[in-house]
Amino acid sequence: MERCAIIDEALAKRSYSPRMRARIERLLDGIEDRRHLHCCNSGCFVCTHTLQEILAEVEARMADRQPA
């Protein structure tokens, strides 16, 4: 399964739009700095904790797909 499909599946599981894939890809590719993801407890549209969960899930699934 390619990365886009894995991201879309992770987003769908949480009822988020696939339009968020671009942000997840920017975070995975280092274009957007993950270190700036801090929860401010202000009820954001997508909590940074959720973004971090999605990133971890995608990375784990991608690592499982890497040849040994």
All heavy atoms as TSV, in Angstrom:
chain	resi	resn	atom	element	x	y	z
A	1	MET	N	N	0.855	-1.176	0.000
A	1	MET	CA	C	0.000	0.000	0.000
A	1	MET	C	C	0.896	1.233	0.000
A	1	MET	O	O	1.822	1.329	0.780
A	1	MET	CB	C	-0.895	-0.031	1.242
A	1	MET	CG	C	-1.894	1.086	1.284
A	1	MET	SD	S	-2.956	1.055	2.756
A	1	MET	CE	C	-3.841	-0.450	2.528
A	2	GLU	N	N	0.626	2.164	-0.869
A	2	GLU	CA	C	1.465	3.351	-0.934
A	2	GLU	C	C	1.144	4.327	0.196
A	2	GLU	O	O	0.108	4.234	0.847
A	2	GLU	CB	C	1.327	4.027	-2.288
A	2	GLU	CG	C	-0.043	4.585	-2.546
A	2	GLU	CD	C	-0.139	5.275	-3.886
A	2	GLU	OE1	O	0.393	4.722	-4.872
A	2	GLU	OE2	O	-0.728	6.352	-3.927
A	3	ARG	N	N	2.060	5.239	0.420
A	3	ARG	CA	C	1.945	6.168	1.544
A	3	ARG	C	C	0.638	6.965	1.527
A	3	ARG	O	O	0.003	7.118	2.566
A	3	ARG	CB	C	3.150	7.110	1.547
A	3	ARG	CG	C	3.153	8.038	2.742
A	3	ARG	CD	C	4.438	8.777	2.863
A	3	ARG	NE	N	4.403	9.992	2.079
A	3	ARG	CZ	C	5.229	11.005	2.242
A	3	ARG	NH1	N	6.194	10.931	3.128
A	3	ARG	NH2	N	5.138	12.069	1.492
A	4	CYS	N	N	0.234	7.450	0.380
A	4	CYS	CA	C	-1.017	8.228	0.287
A	4	CYS	C	C	-2.209	7.422	0.785
A	4	CYS	O	O	-3.056	7.939	1.517
A	4	CYS	CB	C	-1.264	8.690	-1.149
A	4	CYS	SG	S	-0.085	9.916	-1.719
A	5	ALA	N	N	-2.269	6.173	0.410
A	5	ALA	CA	C	-3.377	5.320	0.832
A	5	ALA	C	C	-3.329	5.072	2.339
A	5	ALA	O	O	-4.369	5.059	3.005
A	5	ALA	CB	C	-3.347	3.996	0.070
A	6	ILE	N	N	-2.131	4.895	2.878
A	6	ILE	CA	C	-1.985	4.686	4.321
A	6	ILE	C	C	-2.433	5.937	5.072
A	6	ILE	O	O	-3.148	5.858	6.070
A	6	ILE	CB	C	-0.531	4.315	4.672
A	6	ILE	CG1	C	-0.187	2.940	4.097
A	6	ILE	CG2	C	-0.309	4.349	6.178
A	6	ILE	CD1	C	1.277	2.569	4.192
A	7	ILE	N	N	-2.028	7.098	4.579
A	7	ILE	CA	C	-2.430	8.361	5.206
A	7	ILE	C	C	-3.942	8.524	5.133
A	7	ILE	O	O	-4.589	8.848	6.131
A	7	ILE	CB	C	-1.718	9.554	4.542
A	7	ILE	CG1	C	-0.216	9.493	4.793
A	7	ILE	CG2	C	-2.296	10.881	5.052
A	7	ILE	CD1	C	0.609	10.472	3.971
A	8	ASP	N	N	-4.502	8.297	3.954
A	8	ASP	CA	C	-5.955	8.441	3.790
A	8	ASP	C	C	-6.714	7.498	4.717
A	8	ASP	O	O	-7.740	7.870	5.297
A	8	ASP	CB	C	-6.369	8.194	2.339
A	8	ASP	CG	C	-5.984	9.339	1.421
A	8	ASP	OD1	O	-5.658	10.438	1.926
A	8	ASP	OD2	O	-6.010	9.136	0.193
A	9	GLU	N	N	-6.213	6.290	4.884
A	9	GLU	CA	C	-6.859	5.324	5.769
A	9	GLU	C	C	-6.798	5.793	7.227
A	9	GLU	O	O	-7.775	5.683	7.963
A	9	GLU	CB	C	-6.178	3.968	5.618
A	9	GLU	CG	C	-6.894	2.843	6.310
A	9	GLU	CD	C	-6.230	1.516	6.023
A	9	GLU	OE1	O	-6.169	1.129	4.839
A	9	GLU	OE2	O	-5.764	0.882	6.983
A	10	ALA	N	N	-5.645	6.313	7.635
A	10	ALA	CA	C	-5.492	6.819	9.004
A	10	ALA	C	C	-6.422	8.011	9.244
A	10	ALA	O	O	-7.008	8.142	10.329
A	10	ALA	CB	C	-4.047	7.212	9.267
A	11	LEU	N	N	-6.574	8.866	8.250
A	11	LEU	CA	C	-7.474	10.016	8.374
A	11	LEU	C	C	-8.929	9.554	8.430
A	11	LEU	O	O	-9.699	10.037	9.261
A	11	LEU	CB	C	-7.268	10.986	7.204
A	11	LEU	CG	C	-5.945	11.749	7.195
A	11	LEU	CD1	C	-5.748	12.451	5.871
A	11	LEU	CD2	C	-5.877	12.729	8.352
A	12	ALA	N	N	-9.289	8.631	7.570
A	12	ALA	CA	C	-10.667	8.136	7.525
A	12	ALA	C	C	-11.052	7.463	8.827
A	12	ALA	O	O	-12.186	7.607	9.305
A	12	ALA	CB	C	-10.843	7.177	6.351
A	13	LYS	N	N	-10.111	6.737	9.428
A	13	LYS	CA	C	-10.375	6.049	10.682
A	13	LYS	C	C	-10.777	7.048	11.774
A	13	LYS	O	O	-11.556	6.722	12.664
A	13	LYS	CB	C	-9.121	5.275	11.102
A	13	LYS	CG	C	-9.288	4.462	12.356
A	13	LYS	CD	C	-8.156	3.471	12.537
A	13	LYS	CE	C	-6.940	4.149	13.116
A	13	LYS	NZ	N	-5.882	3.169	13.444
A	14	ARG	N	N	-10.285	8.277	11.635
A	14	ARG	CA	C	-10.587	9.322	12.618
A	14	ARG	C	C	-11.625	10.313	12.090
A	14	ARG	O	O	-11.826	11.372	12.661
A	14	ARG	CB	C	-9.297	10.049	12.976
A	14	ARG	CG	C	-8.325	9.172	13.729
A	14	ARG	CD	C	-6.937	9.791	13.769
A	14	ARG	NE	N	-6.010	8.987	14.533
A	14	ARG	CZ	C	-5.348	7.938	14.051
A	14	ARG	NH1	N	-5.522	7.549	12.799
A	14	ARG	NH2	N	-4.522	7.257	14.810
A	15	SER	N	N	-12.237	9.980	10.975
A	15	SER	CA	C	-13.274	10.811	10.341
A	15	SER	C	C	-12.758	12.183	9.898
A	15	SER	O	O	-13.477	13.177	9.962
A	15	SER	CB	C	-14.485	10.980	11.262
A	15	SER	OG	O	-15.057	9.731	11.544
A	16	TYR	N	N	-11.506	12.234	9.446
A	16	TYR	CA	C	-10.945	13.465	8.897
A	16	TYR	C	C	-10.923	13.380	7.381
A	16	TYR	O	O	-10.785	12.304	6.811
A	16	TYR	CB	C	-9.529	13.718	9.418
A	16	TYR	CG	C	-9.482	14.138	10.857
A	16	TYR	CD1	C	-8.787	13.392	11.792
A	16	TYR	CD2	C	-10.138	15.281	11.294
A	16	TYR	CE1	C	-8.737	13.769	13.124
A	16	TYR	CE2	C	-10.090	15.665	12.623
A	16	TYR	CZ	C	-9.398	14.916	13.527
A	16	TYR	OH	O	-9.360	15.292	14.838
A	17	SER	N	N	-11.010	14.518	6.756
A	17	SER	CA	C	-11.014	14.609	5.297
A	17	SER	C	C	-9.650	14.233	4.721
A	17	SER	O	O	-8.612	14.567	5.293
A	17	SER	CB	C	-11.352	16.046	4.886
A	17	SER	OG	O	-11.105	16.239	3.516
A	18	PRO	N	N	-9.655	13.577	3.548
A	18	PRO	CA	C	-8.388	13.280	2.880
A	18	PRO	C	C	-7.647	14.553	2.459
A	18	PRO	O	O	-6.477	14.511	2.118
A	18	PRO	CB	C	-8.774	12.447	1.663
A	18	PRO	CG	C	-10.232	12.275	1.684
A	18	PRO	CD	C	-10.793	12.971	2.871
A	19	ARG	N	N	-8.335	15.693	2.521
A	19	ARG	CA	C	-7.673	16.962	2.193
A	19	ARG	C	C	-6.541	17.260	3.175
A	19	ARG	O	O	-5.658	18.060	2.867
A	19	ARG	CB	C	-8.684	18.106	2.218
A	19	ARG	CG	C	-9.681	18.008	1.068
A	19	ARG	CD	C	-10.659	19.130	1.081
A	19	ARG	NE	N	-9.974	20.416	1.173
A	19	ARG	CZ	C	-10.593	21.555	1.352
A	19	ARG	NH1	N	-11.905	21.585	1.448
A	19	ARG	NH2	N	-9.912	22.672	1.437
A	20	MET	N	N	-6.568	16.621	4.345
A	20	MET	CA	C	-5.497	16.829	5.317
A	20	MET	C	C	-4.226	16.068	4.959
A	20	MET	O	O	-3.192	16.259	5.586
A	20	MET	CB	C	-5.962	16.404	6.712
A	20	MET	CG	C	-6.928	17.381	7.329
A	20	MET	SD	S	-7.177	17.028	9.064
A	20	MET	CE	C	-5.505	17.012	9.668
A	21	ARG	N	N	-4.300	15.235	3.928
A	21	ARG	CA	C	-3.132	14.434	3.539
A	21	ARG	C	C	-1.924	15.322	3.259
A	21	ARG	O	O	-0.801	14.992	3.629
A	21	ARG	CB	C	-3.416	13.573	2.325
A	21	ARG	CG	C	-2.206	12.734	1.969
A	21	ARG	CD	C	-2.311	11.863	0.737
A	21	ARG	NE	N	-3.613	11.598	0.233
A	21	ARG	CZ	C	-3.988	11.890	-1.023
A	21	ARG	NH1	N	-3.158	12.470	-1.851
A	21	ARG	NH2	N	-5.196	11.590	-1.444
A	22	ALA	N	N	-2.144	16.470	2.636
A	22	ALA	CA	C	-1.027	17.355	2.296
A	22	ALA	C	C	-0.260	17.785	3.548
A	22	ALA	O	O	0.978	17.814	3.550
A	22	ALA	CB	C	-1.529	18.575	1.531
A	23	ARG	N	N	-0.978	18.099	4.608
A	23	ARG	CA	C	-0.289	18.506	5.843
A	23	ARG	C	C	0.482	17.337	6.442
A	23	ARG	O	O	1.616	17.492	6.895
A	23	ARG	CB	C	-1.274	19.049	6.870
A	23	ARG	CG	C	-0.537	19.476	8.134
A	23	ARG	CD	C	-1.228	20.496	8.919
A	23	ARG	NE	N	-0.330	21.035	9.941
A	23	ARG	CZ	C	-0.722	21.386	11.145
A	23	ARG	NH1	N	-1.997	21.300	11.473
A	23	ARG	NH2	N	0.135	21.869	12.007
A	24	ILE	N	N	-0.137	16.171	6.449
A	24	ILE	CA	C	0.550	14.992	6.979
A	24	ILE	C	C	1.812	14.723	6.163
A	24	ILE	O	O	2.877	14.442	6.721
A	24	ILE	CB	C	-0.385	13.754	6.970
A	24	ILE	CG1	C	-1.628	13.993	7.832
A	24	ILE	CG2	C	0.362	12.501	7.399
A	24	ILE	CD1	C	-1.359	14.250	9.294
A	25	GLU	N	N	1.725	14.844	4.851
A	25	GLU	CA	C	2.890	14.627	3.997
A	25	GLU	C	C	3.975	15.664	4.282
A	25	GLU	O	O	5.160	15.317	4.323
A	25	GLU	CB	C	2.491	14.658	2.527
A	25	GLU	CG	C	1.692	13.441	2.114
A	25	GLU	CD	C	1.219	13.485	0.673
A	25	GLU	OE1	O	0.950	14.596	0.152
A	25	GLU	OE2	O	1.109	12.406	0.079
A	26	ARG	N	N	3.593	16.926	4.484
A	26	ARG	CA	C	4.583	17.963	4.813
A	26	ARG	C	C	5.299	17.640	6.124
A	26	ARG	O	O	6.506	17.837	6.245
A	26	ARG	CB	C	3.932	19.346	4.894
A	26	ARG	CG	C	3.534	19.929	3.557
A	26	ARG	CD	C	3.161	21.394	3.652
A	26	ARG	NE	N	2.149	21.695	4.651
A	26	ARG	CZ	C	0.842	21.696	4.446
A	26	ARG	NH1	N	0.368	21.402	3.242
A	26	ARG	NH2	N	0.000	21.990	5.412
A	27	LEU	N	N	4.541	17.141	7.101
A	27	LEU	CA	C	5.145	16.763	8.378
A	27	LEU	C	C	6.069	15.554	8.217
A	27	LEU	O	O	7.176	15.531	8.761
A	27	LEU	CB	C	4.052	16.474	9.410
A	27	LEU	CG	C	3.319	17.711	9.930
A	27	LEU	CD1	C	1.992	17.320	10.564
A	27	LEU	CD2	C	4.191	18.478	10.912
A	28	LEU	N	N	5.641	14.566	7.457
A	28	LEU	CA	C	6.459	13.373	7.237
A	28	LEU	C	C	7.737	13.705	6.473
A	28	LEU	O	O	8.795	13.129	6.734
A	28	LEU	CB	C	5.661	12.309	6.467
A	28	LEU	CG	C	4.549	11.616	7.238
A	28	LEU	CD1	C	3.673	10.813	6.281
A	28	LEU	CD2	C	5.121	10.713	8.325
A	29	ASP	N	N	7.639	14.631	5.524
A	29	ASP	CA	C	8.786	14.980	4.689
A	29	ASP	C	C	9.697	16.023	5.327
A	29	ASP	O	O	10.728	16.382	4.749
A	29	ASP	CB	C	8.303	15.487	3.326
A	29	ASP	CG	C	7.613	14.392	2.515
A	29	ASP	OD1	O	7.860	13.200	2.786
A	29	ASP	OD2	O	6.820	14.742	1.609
A	30	GLY	N	N	9.320	16.531	6.495
A	30	GLY	CA	C	10.148	17.521	7.172
A	30	GLY	C	C	9.981	18.933	6.647
A	30	GLY	O	O	10.724	19.830	7.031
A	31	ILE	N	N	9.017	19.151	5.769
A	31	ILE	CA	C	8.759	20.497	5.252
A	31	ILE	C	C	8.141	21.360	6.345
A	31	ILE	O	O	8.461	22.532	6.486
A	31	ILE	CB	C	7.849	20.435	4.006
A	31	ILE	CG1	C	8.576	19.686	2.893
A	31	ILE	CG2	C	7.406	21.819	3.563
A	31	ILE	CD1	C	7.709	19.291	1.723
A	32	GLU	N	N	7.254	20.755	7.114
A	32	GLU	CA	C	6.683	21.401	8.292
A	32	GLU	C	C	7.334	20.749	9.510
A	32	GLU	O	O	7.415	19.520	9.593
A	32	GLU	CB	C	5.163	21.213	8.318
A	32	GLU	CG	C	4.490	21.982	9.415
A	32	GLU	CD	C	2.969	21.899	9.352
A	32	GLU	OE1	O	2.408	21.660	8.269
A	32	GLU	OE2	O	2.349	22.064	10.412
A	33	ASP	N	N	7.807	21.561	10.425
A	33	ASP	CA	C	8.567	21.075	11.576
A	33	ASP	C	C	7.646	20.508	12.653
A	33	ASP	O	O	6.815	21.219	13.205
A	33	ASP	CB	C	9.399	22.215	12.151
A	33	ASP	CG	C	10.411	21.757	13.182
A	33	ASP	OD1	O	10.406	20.566	13.559
A	33	ASP	OD2	O	11.212	22.598	13.604
A	34	ARG	N	N	7.803	19.233	12.958
A	34	ARG	CA	C	6.993	18.568	13.985
A	34	ARG	C	C	7.215	19.156	15.370
A	34	ARG	O	O	6.358	19.076	16.223
A	34	ARG	CB	C	7.343	17.092	14.076
A	34	ARG	CG	C	6.973	16.297	12.905
A	34	ARG	CD	C	7.364	14.875	13.207
A	34	ARG	NE	N	7.465	14.127	11.995
A	34	ARG	CZ	C	7.334	12.819	11.945
A	34	ARG	NH1	N	7.125	12.146	13.043
A	34	ARG	NH2	N	7.427	12.193	10.812
A	35	ARG	N	N	8.388	19.711	15.584
A	35	ARG	CA	C	8.688	20.250	16.913
A	35	ARG	C	C	7.769	21.411	17.276
A	35	ARG	O	O	7.671	21.775	18.437
A	35	ARG	CB	C	10.147	20.680	16.999
A	35	ARG	CG	C	11.107	19.490	16.912
A	35	ARG	CD	C	12.522	19.935	16.879
A	35	ARG	NE	N	12.714	20.685	15.622
A	35	ARG	CZ	C	13.842	21.255	15.261
A	35	ARG	NH1	N	14.887	21.204	16.058
A	35	ARG	NH2	N	13.952	21.884	14.110
A	36	HIS	N	N	7.104	21.973	16.285
A	36	HIS	CA	C	6.178	23.078	16.540
A	36	HIS	C	C	4.764	22.599	16.834
A	36	HIS	O	O	3.873	23.407	17.041
A	36	HIS	CB	C	6.161	24.050	15.366
A	36	HIS	CG	C	7.471	24.735	15.143
A	36	HIS	ND1	N	8.260	25.228	16.167
A	36	HIS	CD2	C	8.150	25.012	14.020
A	36	HIS	CE1	C	9.341	25.773	15.671
A	36	HIS	NE2	N	9.307	25.646	14.368
A	37	LEU	N	N	4.560	21.293	16.862
A	37	LEU	CA	C	3.251	20.740	17.187
A	37	LEU	C	C	3.108	20.641	18.702
A	37	LEU	O	O	3.623	19.732	19.324
A	37	LEU	CB	C	3.073	19.343	16.570
A	37	LEU	CG	C	3.031	19.244	15.060
A	37	LEU	CD1	C	2.898	17.783	14.640
A	37	LEU	CD2	C	1.892	20.067	14.493
A	38	HIS	N	N	2.445	21.609	19.275
A	38	HIS	CA	C	2.219	21.635	20.716
A	38	HIS	C	C	0.747	21.857	20.976
A	38	HIS	O	O	0.131	22.744	20.384
A	38	HIS	CB	C	3.029	22.739	21.393
A	38	HIS	CG	C	4.496	22.579	21.234
A	38	HIS	ND1	N	5.219	21.632	21.922
A	38	HIS	CD2	C	5.380	23.225	20.446
A	38	HIS	CE1	C	6.485	21.713	21.562
A	38	HIS	NE2	N	6.612	22.671	20.671
A	39	CYS	N	N	0.187	21.077	21.851
A	39	CYS	CA	C	-1.226	21.223	22.194
A	39	CYS	C	C	-1.412	22.462	23.061
A	39	CYS	O	O	-0.695	22.671	24.043
A	39	CYS	CB	C	-1.725	19.989	22.938
A	39	CYS	SG	S	-3.484	20.077	23.302
A	40	CYS	N	N	-2.388	23.275	22.680
A	40	CYS	CA	C	-2.667	24.505	23.427
A	40	CYS	C	C	-3.995	24.407	24.174
A	40	CYS	O	O	-4.422	25.371	24.799
A	40	CYS	CB	C	-2.677	25.700	22.487
A	40	CYS	SG	S	-3.886	25.558	21.152
A	41	ASN	N	N	-4.653	23.232	24.066
A	41	ASN	CA	C	-5.936	22.995	24.739
A	41	ASN	C	C	-6.987	24.043	24.398
A	41	ASN	O	O	-7.786	24.424	25.247
A	41	ASN	CB	C	-5.754	22.912	26.261
A	41	ASN	CG	C	-4.965	21.702	26.657
A	41	ASN	OD1	O	-5.215	20.609	26.185
A	41	ASN	ND2	N	-3.975	21.892	27.505
A	42	SER	N	N	-6.977	24.504	23.148
A	42	SER	CA	C	-7.948	25.525	22.762
A	42	SER	C	C	-9.014	24.994	21.814
A	42	SER	O	O	-9.760	25.763	21.233
A	42	SER	CB	C	-7.235	26.724	22.124
A	42	SER	OG	O	-6.657	26.341	20.895
A	43	GLY	N	N	-9.079	23.691	21.640
A	43	GLY	CA	C	-10.107	23.109	20.790
A	43	GLY	C	C	-9.840	23.288	19.309
A	43	GLY	O	O	-10.747	23.607	18.546
A	44	CYS	N	N	-8.614	23.103	18.904
A	44	CYS	CA	C	-8.246	23.240	17.486
A	44	CYS	C	C	-9.081	22.300	16.610
A	44	CYS	O	O	-9.570	21.283	17.082
A	44	CYS	CB	C	-6.772	22.913	17.291
A	44	CYS	SG	S	-5.661	24.036	18.135
A	45	PHE	N	N	-9.171	22.639	15.342
A	45	PHE	CA	C	-9.889	21.797	14.386
A	45	PHE	C	C	-9.338	20.380	14.422
A	45	PHE	O	O	-10.082	19.412	14.469
A	45	PHE	CB	C	-9.785	22.390	12.983
A	45	PHE	CG	C	-10.364	21.516	11.917
A	45	PHE	CD1	C	-11.734	21.311	11.844
A	45	PHE	CD2	C	-9.558	20.898	10.990
A	45	PHE	CE1	C	-12.278	20.489	10.871
A	45	PHE	CE2	C	-10.100	20.080	10.010
A	45	PHE	CZ	C	-11.450	19.879	9.957
A	46	VAL	N	N	-8.023	20.262	14.411
A	46	VAL	CA	C	-7.353	18.967	14.560
A	46	VAL	C	C	-6.288	19.156	15.627
A	46	VAL	O	O	-5.351	19.916	15.446
A	46	VAL	CB	C	-6.699	18.498	13.247
A	46	VAL	CG1	C	-5.966	17.191	13.452
A	46	VAL	CG2	C	-7.725	18.371	12.146
A	47	CYS	N	N	-6.441	18.469	16.717
A	47	CYS	CA	C	-5.499	18.589	17.825
A	47	CYS	C	C	-4.133	18.049	17.412
A	47	CYS	O	O	-4.038	17.062	16.672
A	47	CYS	CB	C	-6.027	17.835	19.041
A	47	CYS	SG	S	-4.940	17.959	20.481
A	48	THR	N	N	-3.101	18.680	17.897
A	48	THR	CA	C	-1.754	18.217	17.578
A	48	THR	C	C	-1.508	16.805	18.093
A	48	THR	O	O	-0.734	16.062	17.496
A	48	THR	CB	C	-0.680	19.169	18.134
A	48	THR	OG1	O	-0.848	19.286	19.541
A	48	THR	CG2	C	-0.780	20.530	17.490
A	49	HIS	N	N	-2.184	16.428	19.163
A	49	HIS	CA	C	-2.049	15.050	19.648
A	49	HIS	C	C	-2.555	14.077	18.581
A	49	HIS	O	O	-1.953	13.026	18.362
A	49	HIS	CB	C	-2.828	14.837	20.950
A	49	HIS	CG	C	-2.262	15.568	22.121
A	49	HIS	ND1	N	-0.998	15.340	22.622
A	49	HIS	CD2	C	-2.788	16.544	22.892
A	49	HIS	CE1	C	-0.768	16.117	23.650
A	49	HIS	NE2	N	-1.845	16.871	23.839
A	50	THR	N	N	-3.641	14.430	17.924
A	50	THR	CA	C	-4.182	13.581	16.861
A	50	THR	C	C	-3.228	13.552	15.678
A	50	THR	O	O	-2.995	12.486	15.087
A	50	THR	CB	C	-5.572	14.073	16.427
A	50	THR	OG1	O	-6.425	14.111	17.569
A	50	THR	CG2	C	-6.175	13.167	15.364
A	51	LEU	N	N	-2.663	14.695	15.313
A	51	LEU	CA	C	-1.690	14.718	14.215
A	51	LEU	C	C	-0.504	13.811	14.536
A	51	LEU	O	O	-0.046	13.058	13.678
A	51	LEU	CB	C	-1.191	16.139	13.965
A	51	LEU	CG	C	-2.131	17.077	13.232
A	51	LEU	CD1	C	-1.527	18.473	13.164
A	51	LEU	CD2	C	-2.421	16.566	11.833
A	52	GLN	N	N	-0.031	13.866	15.757
A	52	GLN	CA	C	1.096	13.028	16.148
A	52	GLN	C	C	0.727	11.544	16.119
A	52	GLN	O	O	1.539	10.709	15.718
A	52	GLN	CB	C	1.606	13.441	17.522
A	52	GLN	CG	C	2.265	14.812	17.491
A	52	GLN	CD	C	2.532	15.397	18.862
A	52	GLN	OE1	O	1.943	14.974	19.854
A	52	GLN	NE2	N	3.413	16.375	18.919
A	53	GLU	N	N	-0.501	11.223	16.509
A	53	GLU	CA	C	-0.963	9.830	16.431
A	53	GLU	C	C	-0.992	9.358	14.986
A	53	GLU	O	O	-0.585	8.239	14.684
A	53	GLU	CB	C	-2.358	9.702	17.028
A	53	GLU	CG	C	-2.432	9.831	18.521
A	53	GLU	CD	C	-3.873	9.877	19.022
A	53	GLU	OE1	O	-4.810	9.663	18.218
A	53	GLU	OE2	O	-4.063	10.137	20.213
A	54	ILE	N	N	-1.497	10.205	14.100
A	54	ILE	CA	C	-1.565	9.850	12.674
A	54	ILE	C	C	-0.161	9.656	12.124
A	54	ILE	O	O	0.111	8.678	11.413
A	54	ILE	CB	C	-2.348	10.921	11.880
A	54	ILE	CG1	C	-3.819	10.913	12.290
A	54	ILE	CG2	C	-2.199	10.688	10.374
A	54	ILE	CD1	C	-4.624	12.091	11.765
A	55	LEU	N	N	0.751	10.573	12.437
A	55	LEU	CA	C	2.130	10.448	11.964
A	55	LEU	C	C	2.760	9.143	12.448
A	55	LEU	O	O	3.398	8.431	11.665
A	55	LEU	CB	C	2.963	11.640	12.441
A	55	LEU	CG	C	2.623	12.982	11.811
A	55	LEU	CD1	C	3.347	14.104	12.557
A	55	LEU	CD2	C	2.977	12.999	10.341
A	56	ALA	N	N	2.577	8.830	13.716
A	56	ALA	CA	C	3.147	7.598	14.268
A	56	ALA	C	C	2.560	6.369	13.587
A	56	ALA	O	O	3.288	5.417	13.265
A	56	ALA	CB	C	2.909	7.546	15.780
A	57	GLU	N	N	1.251	6.392	13.353
A	57	GLU	CA	C	0.608	5.257	12.695
A	57	GLU	C	C	1.129	5.072	11.281
A	57	GLU	O	O	1.447	3.952	10.860
A	57	GLU	CB	C	-0.911	5.465	12.672
A	57	GLU	CG	C	-1.654	4.354	11.979
A	57	GLU	CD	C	-3.156	4.570	11.960
A	57	GLU	OE1	O	-3.689	5.275	12.846
A	57	GLU	OE2	O	-3.806	4.026	11.053
A	58	VAL	N	N	1.220	6.158	10.531
A	58	VAL	CA	C	1.697	6.077	9.148
A	58	VAL	C	C	3.145	5.598	9.119
A	58	VAL	O	O	3.496	4.710	8.336
A	58	VAL	CB	C	1.539	7.441	8.430
A	58	VAL	CG1	C	2.230	7.429	7.072
A	58	VAL	CG2	C	0.065	7.795	8.273
A	59	GLU	N	N	3.981	6.155	9.986
A	59	GLU	CA	C	5.385	5.746	10.006
A	59	GLU	C	C	5.533	4.273	10.386
A	59	GLU	O	O	6.352	3.565	9.791
A	59	GLU	CB	C	6.179	6.630	10.964
A	59	GLU	CG	C	6.370	8.022	10.414
A	59	GLU	CD	C	7.056	8.962	11.374
A	59	GLU	OE1	O	6.852	8.834	12.604
A	59	GLU	OE2	O	7.786	9.826	10.892
A	60	ALA	N	N	4.745	3.815	11.341
A	60	ALA	CA	C	4.819	2.404	11.737
A	60	ALA	C	C	4.397	1.496	10.587
A	60	ALA	O	O	5.047	0.479	10.326
A	60	ALA	CB	C	3.939	2.158	12.961
A	61	ARG	N	N	3.334	1.866	9.913
A	61	ARG	CA	C	2.876	1.031	8.793
A	61	ARG	C	C	3.866	1.069	7.638
A	61	ARG	O	O	4.068	0.061	6.959
A	61	ARG	CB	C	1.488	1.465	8.355
A	61	ARG	CG	C	0.466	1.132	9.439
A	61	ARG	CD	C	-0.936	1.275	9.017
A	61	ARG	NE	N	-1.261	0.442	7.879
A	61	ARG	CZ	C	-2.325	0.640	7.106
A	61	ARG	NH1	N	-3.146	1.631	7.369
A	61	ARG	NH2	N	-2.565	-0.148	6.083
A	62	MET	N	N	4.494	2.224	7.410
A	62	MET	CA	C	5.496	2.313	6.342
A	62	MET	C	C	6.724	1.481	6.715
A	62	MET	O	O	7.301	0.825	5.854
A	62	MET	CB	C	5.900	3.772	6.114
A	62	MET	CG	C	4.802	4.647	5.531
A	62	MET	SD	S	4.249	4.138	3.876
A	62	MET	CE	C	5.711	4.451	2.933
A	63	ALA	N	N	7.115	1.493	7.980
A	63	ALA	CA	C	8.272	0.705	8.424
A	63	ALA	C	C	7.991	-0.785	8.256
A	63	ALA	O	O	8.895	-1.549	7.896
A	63	ALA	CB	C	8.594	1.027	9.883
A	64	ASP	N	N	6.756	-1.201	8.504
A	64	ASP	CA	C	6.380	-2.609	8.333
A	64	ASP	C	C	6.468	-3.032	6.874
A	64	ASP	O	O	6.643	-4.215	6.579
A	64	ASP	CB	C	4.962	-2.864	8.847
A	64	ASP	CG	C	4.881	-2.804	10.364
A	64	ASP	OD1	O	5.932	-2.874	11.032
A	64	ASP	OD2	O	3.751	-2.674	10.865
A	65	ARG	N	N	6.342	-2.072	5.974
A	65	ARG	CA	C	6.333	-2.376	4.544
A	65	ARG	C	C	7.731	-2.365	3.943
A	65	ARG	O	O	7.901	-2.777	2.801
A	65	ARG	CB	C	5.455	-1.370	3.795
A	65	ARG	CG	C	4.128	-1.189	4.412
A	65	ARG	CD	C	2.890	-1.619	3.739
A	65	ARG	NE	N	2.903	-1.966	2.368
A	65	ARG	CZ	C	2.390	-3.096	1.918
A	65	ARG	NH1	N	1.887	-3.967	2.756
A	65	ARG	NH2	N	2.356	-3.364	0.647
A	66	GLN	N	N	8.734	-1.882	4.690
A	66	GLN	CA	C	10.103	-1.811	4.178
A	66	GLN	C	C	10.699	-3.207	4.075
A	66	GLN	O	O	10.544	-4.019	4.993
A	66	GLN	CB	C	10.976	-0.959	5.106
A	66	GLN	CG	C	10.543	0.489	5.195
A	66	GLN	CD	C	10.636	1.224	3.873
A	66	GLN	OE1	O	11.561	1.001	3.106
A	66	GLN	NE2	N	9.655	2.068	3.604
A	67	PRO	N	N	11.394	-3.491	2.982
A	67	PRO	CA	C	12.050	-4.793	2.866
A	67	PRO	C	C	13.179	-4.914	3.880
A	67	PRO	O	O	13.852	-3.945	4.207
A	67	PRO	CB	C	12.597	-4.803	1.439
A	67	PRO	CG	C	12.584	-3.389	0.974
A	67	PRO	CD	C	11.589	-2.645	1.823
A	68	ALA	N	N	13.382	-6.116	4.367
A	68	ALA	CA	C	14.427	-6.354	5.394
A	68	ALA	C	C	15.803	-6.400	4.792
A	68	ALA	O	O	16.031	-6.599	3.673
A	68	ALA	CB	C	14.135	-7.668	6.108
